[in-house]
Amino acid sequence: MRVSTRGEYGVRAMFDLALNFGKGPIALKTIAERQMVSESYLEQLMAELRKAGLVHSKRGAQGGYELADRPVNVSIGEIIRVLEGPITPVDCLDTDTERGPYCGTPERCVLRNFWRELQDSMTQVLDNTTLEDLRQDAYRLEVAE
């Protein structure tokens, strides 16, 4: 699985919100500037994240976006699924979109079993890494400098 700019920029924006958690709504322009992402592109991503319930938005002069939940409760896997879709390295494992399995005997396919192990590993890392984990990593790097 290759994470597209949708997933990468979405995770970066959510990480920015995690770093500023508890400080109130953050203007989209501010997030875009800090993360070096197009504001209009980021607006599209944030709309999807808002629909999924991962962020809240507030309009007006003091408006912007903030996490809907504490950083410890938001996994990178959730963000990736909202913006990228199912976490599948090959189509034959993609049962969410009904594109797979495409062979007649998937239970006897050695390669499919290999791809399933890879998928499980990716899912474990993405689902067991939270925005709080990344936030703590950022603090450790800051202290180390």
C-alpha positions in Angstrom: 0.0 0.0 0.0 1.3 3.4 -0.9 -0.1 6.3 1.0 -1.1 9.1 -1.3 -0.9 12.8 -0.6 -4.4 12.6 0.7 -3.3 10.3 3.5 0.0 12.0 4.1 -1.4 15.5 4.3 -4.4 14.4 6.3 -2.2 12.8 8.9 0.0 15.9 9.0 -3.0 18.1 9.5 -4.3 15.9 12.3 -0.9 15.8 13.9 -0.9 19.6 13.8 -4.2 19.6 15.6 -2.8 17.1 18.1 0.2 19.3 18.8 -2.2 22.2 19.6 -4.9 20.1 21.3 -6.7 22.1 24.0 -5.9 25.5 22.6 -9.2 25.9 20.7 -10.0 25.8 17.0 -7.0 26.3 14.7 -7.6 28.2 11.4 -7.2 26.1 8.3 -4.8 28.7 6.9 -2.5 28.3 9.9 -2.5 24.5 9.6 -1.8 24.8 5.8 1.1 27.2 6.4 2.7 25.1 9.2 2.3 21.9 7.2 3.2 23.4 3.9 0.0 22.1 2.3 -2.4 23.8 -0.1 -5.2 25.4 1.9 -7.8 24.4 -0.7 -6.6 20.8 -0.8 -6.5 20.7 3.0 -10.1 22.1 3.1 -11.3 19.0 1.1 -9.5 16.6 3.4 -10.8 18.3 6.6 -14.3 18.1 5.2 -14.0 14.3 5.0 -12.4 14.1 8.4 -15.3 16.2 9.8 -17.9 14.0 8.2 -16.2 11.0 9.7 -16.3 12.6 13.2 -12.6 13.0 13.7 -12.6 16.8 13.8 -15.0 19.5 14.7 -15.2 22.8 12.9 -16.2 26.2 14.1 -17.1 29.2 11.8 -16.3 32.8 12.3 -13.4 35.0 13.2 -12.3 32.6 16.0 -13.1 29.6 14.0 -11.1 26.7 12.7 -10.7 23.0 13.3 -9.9 20.9 16.4 -9.8 17.2 17.1 -13.2 15.7 18.1 -11.4 13.5 20.7 -8.2 13.4 22.6 -5.1 12.5 20.6 -4.7 9.3 22.5 -8.0 8.1 21.1 -7.3 8.8 17.4 -5.3 6.2 15.5 -3.4 6.8 12.3 -5.3 3.9 10.9 -8.6 5.7 11.4 -7.3 8.7 9.5 -5.9 6.6 6.7 -9.1 4.7 6.2 -11.2 7.9 6.0 -8.9 9.4 3.4 -7.5 6.4 1.5 -10.1 3.6 2.0 -9.4 0.1 3.1 -5.8 -0.9 4.1 -5.1 -3.5 1.5 -1.8 -4.2 -0.2 -3.5 -6.1 -3.1 -7.0 -6.1 -4.6 -7.6 -9.8 -3.8 -7.8 -8.8 -0.1 -10.2 -5.9 -0.7 -13.5 -7.3 0.4 -14.9 -3.8 1.3 -15.1 -2.7 -2.3 -16.0 -6.2 -3.5 -13.1 -6.3 -6.0 -11.6 -9.3 -4.3 -11.1 -12.1 -3.9 -10.9 -12.7 -7.6 -9.7 -16.3 -7.7 -11.7 -19.4 -7.2 -9.7 -20.8 -4.3 -8.4 -18.0 -2.1 -8.1 -20.2 0.9 -5.4 -22.3 -0.9 -3.4 -19.4 -2.4 0.1 -19.1 -0.8 0.5 -15.6 -2.2 -2.8 -14.5 -0.7 -1.7 -15.7 2.7 1.5 -13.7 2.3 -0.4 -10.6 1.4 -2.8 -11.2 4.3 0.2 -11.3 6.7 1.5 -8.0 5.2 -2.0 -6.5 5.6 -2.2 -7.6 9.2 1.2 -6.1 9.9 0.3 -2.7 8.3 -3.0 -2.7 10.1 -1.4 -3.4 13.5 1.1 -0.5 13.1 -1.5 2.0 11.8 -4.1 1.0 14.4 -1.7 0.9 17.3 -0.2 4.3 16.6 -2.1 7.3 17.9 -1.8 11.0 17.4 -0.6 11.1 21.0 2.2 8.7 20.2 3.4 11.0 17.4 3.0 14.0 19.7 5.2 12.4 22.4 7.7 11.5 19.7 7.8 15.2 18.6 8.3 16.3 22.2 11.2 13.8 22.6 12.8 15.1 19.4 12.4 18.7 20.6 14.1 17.9 23.9 16.9 16.1 22.2 17.9 19.1 20.1 
